[in-house]
Amino acid sequence: FPSHDTVYMNVNPHTIRSCPIPEITRDSTIYSRIIGLVCDIYSEETRLKSWLQQIQNKPKKSKLERENISVTNEIEALVALAYGLDTEEVSYIYANFHEGWEYRSYLEQVIGFMDQWKDSNE
């Protein structure tokens, strides 16, 4: 909650508009996969069921069927690809912005997902 107040009081529309947003289209494979993974993560959230059904009409997998860490790492890989980052840049980010955290196993999985999806970046 205190962080919410800090963000609310200090972030303005000019700050948000200056953030880079990747240009991916709704028909992009990467876009579809990100939406699918987010729907999987929130599939058990009853307050979001009707919204989830509107954006994805496929049967959703239970949270118990997916390991959240793996899903999060795949989303990180897809977003990195959407921003045009390569594995060297992602490695740099993990090495320099995850101090005190053993990130290597997560990074390996993110890079694996990047390799899997790199040809789908449309």
N, C-alpha and C positions, 0 to 999 in steps of 0.2 A: 504493500500500500504506500509506504513512503516513496518508493521509486515511481509509482504512478503519479503522485503529486509533483515530483521533480520534473518528470517528463511533461505533464500537463501544464505546468507553470512556465517551462522553458522552451518548449518546442512550438514553433509557429508554422503556418502554412509555407512560408518561404524556406524554412529548413527542410520540410518534407519534399517540396518541389525540387530542391537541389539534389536529392538522393537519386542515384542512378537506378533505373528500372530496366531490366532486360527486355528487349523487344522480341517476345515469342508470341506466336499466334495460337488461337484456340485449337487449330487443327494440327499443331505440332505434337509429335510423339512425346517430347519432354513435358510439355504442358499437360497432356493427358495423364502421364504417369504421376506427376506431382499431385494433380487433383485426386487421382485414384489412391495414392498413399495417404494423403490427408484424410480422405473419406474413410480409409481403413482405420486410421488412428482414432477418429471420432465416431466410429460406427456404433459404439456402445453408449454414446451420449444421447439420452432420450430427448433432450431439449432441441437437438439438432436433426433429428430423424427426417422431418419433412424437408428441410433445406438440403440435406444430403441426398435424398431421393430426387430432388429437382436437378441437382448438378451431376448426379451419376445414377443411372437406372440399373446398374448391374448389381447382382447380389454382393453384399459386403462380407468380408472375412472378419471373423471375431478377433478381438485383440489377443485372445489366447492363442490364436493360430500364427500370429506374427510377433516376432521379437521387436519391441519398440526401438531398441538401440539400432538394429539393422535397418528399420524403416527410416529412422532419423538420419542415419548415415547415407542412405540412398537419396533421401530428399536433399541433403547437403551436396551430394555429388551432382544431382540434376540441376540444382540452383547454380552451382559453380559453372556447369556447362552452359546454362542459360546466360550467365554473365560473360562467357567466353574465357573463363580461366582454364589454365592447363594444370597438369598434376604438379609441376614445379611450383607454381604460384600457390596452389592449395597447400602443398607441403610447407611452404614458407609461412603461410597464415597459421597453420597448426603449430609450427615450431615456435612462433613468436607471440602468439596470442593465447596460448594455453599453458602459461607458466605454472609450474607446480602440479600439473596434471599429467598423468601418464596417458598420452594421446596416441601413441604409435599404433596400437591395435585398431583404434577408430580410424586413423588416417589410412591405414592399409585397406580397411574395408571401403572407405570413401573412394580411394583411388581405384579399387577393384570395380566399384559401381561406375566410376567415370569411364574406365576402359570398356565396360559393358555397353554404356549408353553413348559414347562419344560419336559414333556414326549416325546417331538419331537426332543430333542437334540440327534442327531445320530452321 
